[in-house]
Amino acid sequence: MARVDAARKRQPKRKSAGCAFKNPPGDAAGRLIDQAGFKGARVGRAMISPEHANFVVNLGGATAREVWELVKRVREALNLELEWEIWGEVEP
């Protein structure tokens, strides 16, 4: 139980859909995103959580397009095709 409580303390308090990316083999998506400096990065009302970089949070009224644009920016900066864990792609 203590392990679960410790994990929850590192997760965002804002609305989110949970972890956004599957971990690549041998690494953690959140660690890679954090290392690239994306904690707190925003597109519109969508933001990479400052508490845990593998969460995309909704600051209120974020659109799917804003979330997807943020996801694209993270992928491009990492030059890594992180597998999106939540839902399919949004057409431009």
Order of alpha helices (4+ residues) and beta strands (2+ residues): alpha-beta-alpha-beta-beta-beta-alpha
